[in-house]
Amino acid sequence: MNQTSQLTPVQGPLGKNDIAALIARDIPQGAFVNLGIGQPTLVADHLPADSGVVLHTENGMLNMGPAARDGQVDPDLTNAGKVPVTELPGAAYFHHADSFAMMRGGHLDICVLGAFQVSTAGDLANWHTGAPDAIPAVGGAMDLAIGAKQVFVMMTLFTKDGTPKLVPECSYPLTGLGCVDRVYTDLAVFDITAEGISVRETFGTTVDDLATRLNLPLLPATG
Amino acid sequence: MSMQLCDHADEAVADVEDGSTVLVGGFGMAGMPVELIDALIRQGATDLTVVSNNAGNGDTGLAALLAKGRVRKVVCSFPRQADSYVFDELYRAGKIDLEVVPQGNLAERMRAAGAGIGAFYCPTGAGTLLAEGKETRVIDGRTYVLEYPIKGDVALIGAHRADRMGNLVYRKTARNFGPVMATAATTVIAQVREVVDTGALDPEAVVTPGIFVDRVVQEADRA
């Protein structure tokens, strides 16, 4: 029987759960990982039970478990999005200064963040639209962006009106400079490299088509 | 000075002065010292600067203090949430000042205050709106921003248990900012679920040593 573990659907565009599965596939065994608020939390659902991945939540916990079900809710135990969660065996609690020292000190292997825009230089914009009536709120995004050893972004490649979110320069206020390593989208996965943007995989499209739609030079995957 | 065990939250906050900087623990509602905040509302101190991760949730706790018009300025990382309508309305009406601080900087600036550090260079936020006007220095090729301590006149924190020496233990992610704030204010007041006899806490498990704690009050609904 020829059974392969083909996790990557080739048809695009991918849904958010498909993108989350791709990211989960690329997280190494035993990595320490922070999943940002919102869609990145979906990645946890796709990590294999034996992955050994340790989830960090910036409000002071390592080895966070899944969201609490009815009867498990404990007001003293939430994730960074204030959602009640659970603890896994081997969990540890710590205060906020230690939690952010784990980021800035280079102890966290990967963080996965959402984004409004990513630039070709790896600049990230994900905290503020800059709109005059918007109330700015940054949370831990800036600390994560510059702290984790690798920063993965999870986003759609275009806004609902078709505007690219992978851009020559961010127009939204920045979260961090040159901090993004890889961008997972519904149409392709990109690496931000010193030589430029390299396309790792495409879903239902081609590198040439994406280069045209993004109006950016793209490098094929280097393998 | 040894720790003062207060019979009631009103006694614990009786001397908070108008114009004080008040550090308020909690991440969302986890670890929020609601009874101390309610007592502060009854006490009437006004023109306060509140330092807390969020700017109030719903109608209780910090949100209730804001709603009474007692707070001149909020220093926080994440004011805008689904249920932060009290703050949102005050902010949009120009009735409250806001300083947004990246979450790790908020913690580390208080840690610095509590540890006697005059200022520190931190990479978080370099090149972003939140570092505008701040001194920077390039160290080993990386840009760091000079950040100053945040010191409180008063800290109001929530903990799980205290002994009669003021030693504190916390529970799960309700620990969050408590241990850092406990070091960073002139007068530190802890609301706890249970006061136990001296000797009843495992010294190896104490998170906040009593030297940092000035007053303890047991939650009224558990007394």
Contacts between the chains, C-beta under 8 A, distances in Angstrom:
chain1	res1	chain2	res2	distance
A	57	B	173	7.2
A	58	B	103	6.6
A	58	B	104	7.9
A	59	B	27	4.6
A	59	B	30	7.4
A	59	B	173	5.0
A	59	B	176	5.3
A	60	B	27	7.9
A	60	B	173	5.1
A	60	B	175	5.5
A	60	B	176	5.3
A	61	B	172	7.5
A	61	B	173	5.4
A	74	B	172	6.7
A	75	B	29	6.5
A	75	B	30	6.2
A	75	B	174	7.7
A	76	B	30	5.7
A	76	B	31	7.6
A	76	B	160	8.0
A	76	B	171	4.7
A	76	B	172	4.2
A	76	B	173	6.5
A	76	B	174	4.1
A	77	B	30	7.6
A	77	B	172	4.3
A	77	B	173	5.5
A	77	B	174	7.9
A	78	B	27	7.4
A	78	B	28	6.5
A	78	B	30	5.4
A	78	B	173	5.7
A	82	B	27	7.4
A	82	B	28	3.9
A	82	B	29	7.7
A	82	B	30	7.6
A	82	B	81	7.7
A	87	B	172	7.4
A	93	B	170	7.5
A	93	B	172	5.9
A	93	B	173	6.6
A	93	B	175	5.6
A	94	B	175	7.3
A	95	B	107	7.6
A	95	B	175	5.5
A	95	B	176	6.6
A	95	B	177	7.1
A	95	B	178	6.9
A	95	B	179	4.1
A	95	B	180	5.6
A	95	B	207	7.5
A	96	B	27	7.9
A	96	B	53	7.9
A	96	B	103	7.3
A	96	B	104	7.7
A	96	B	106	7.7
A	96	B	107	3.8
A	96	B	176	5.4
A	96	B	177	5.0
A	96	B	180	5.8
A	97	B	107	4.4
A	97	B	108	5.8
A	97	B	110	7.6
A	97	B	111	4.3
A	97	B	179	7.8
A	97	B	180	4.9
A	99	B	104	7.8
A	99	B	107	7.5
A	100	B	103	6.7
A	100	B	104	3.0
A	100	B	107	5.6
A	100	B	108	6.5
A	101	B	108	7.9
A	103	B	104	6.5
A	104	B	104	6.5
A	104	B	122	7.2
A	104	B	123	6.6
A	104	B	124	6.7
A	128	B	129	7.3
A	133	B	92	7.2
A	135	B	79	5.9
A	135	B	80	4.4
A	135	B	87	8.0
A	135	B	88	6.2
A	135	B	91	5.8
A	135	B	92	7.8
A	135	B	98	7.6
A	136	B	79	7.9
A	136	B	80	7.7
A	136	B	98	7.7
A	136	B	100	5.0
A	136	B	129	8.0
A	137	B	77	7.4
A	137	B	78	4.6
A	137	B	79	5.5
A	137	B	80	4.0
A	137	B	81	7.8
A	137	B	100	6.8
A	138	B	77	5.8
A	138	B	78	7.0
A	138	B	100	5.6
A	138	B	101	7.8
A	138	B	102	5.3
A	138	B	103	7.3
A	138	B	130	6.7
A	139	B	77	5.2
A	139	B	78	4.2
A	139	B	102	7.9
A	139	B	103	5.4
A	140	B	77	7.0
A	140	B	102	7.1
A	140	B	103	4.1
A	140	B	104	6.4
A	141	B	102	7.6
A	142	B	102	4.2
A	142	B	104	7.8
A	142	B	124	5.0
A	142	B	125	4.8
A	142	B	128	6.5
A	142	B	130	6.9
A	143	B	102	5.4
A	143	B	103	6.1
A	143	B	104	3.6
A	143	B	105	7.3
A	143	B	124	4.9
A	146	B	123	5.0
A	146	B	124	5.7
A	146	B	125	8.0
A	146	B	126	7.3
A	147	B	104	7.6
A	147	B	123	7.9
A	147	B	124	7.5
A	173	B	128	6.7
A	173	B	129	4.9
A	174	B	127	6.2
A	174	B	128	4.8
A	174	B	129	7.6
A	175	B	128	6.6
A	176	B	125	8.0
A	176	B	126	7.9
A	176	B	127	7.6
A	176	B	128	7.1
A	177	B	126	6.7
A	177	B	127	4.3
A	177	B	128	7.8
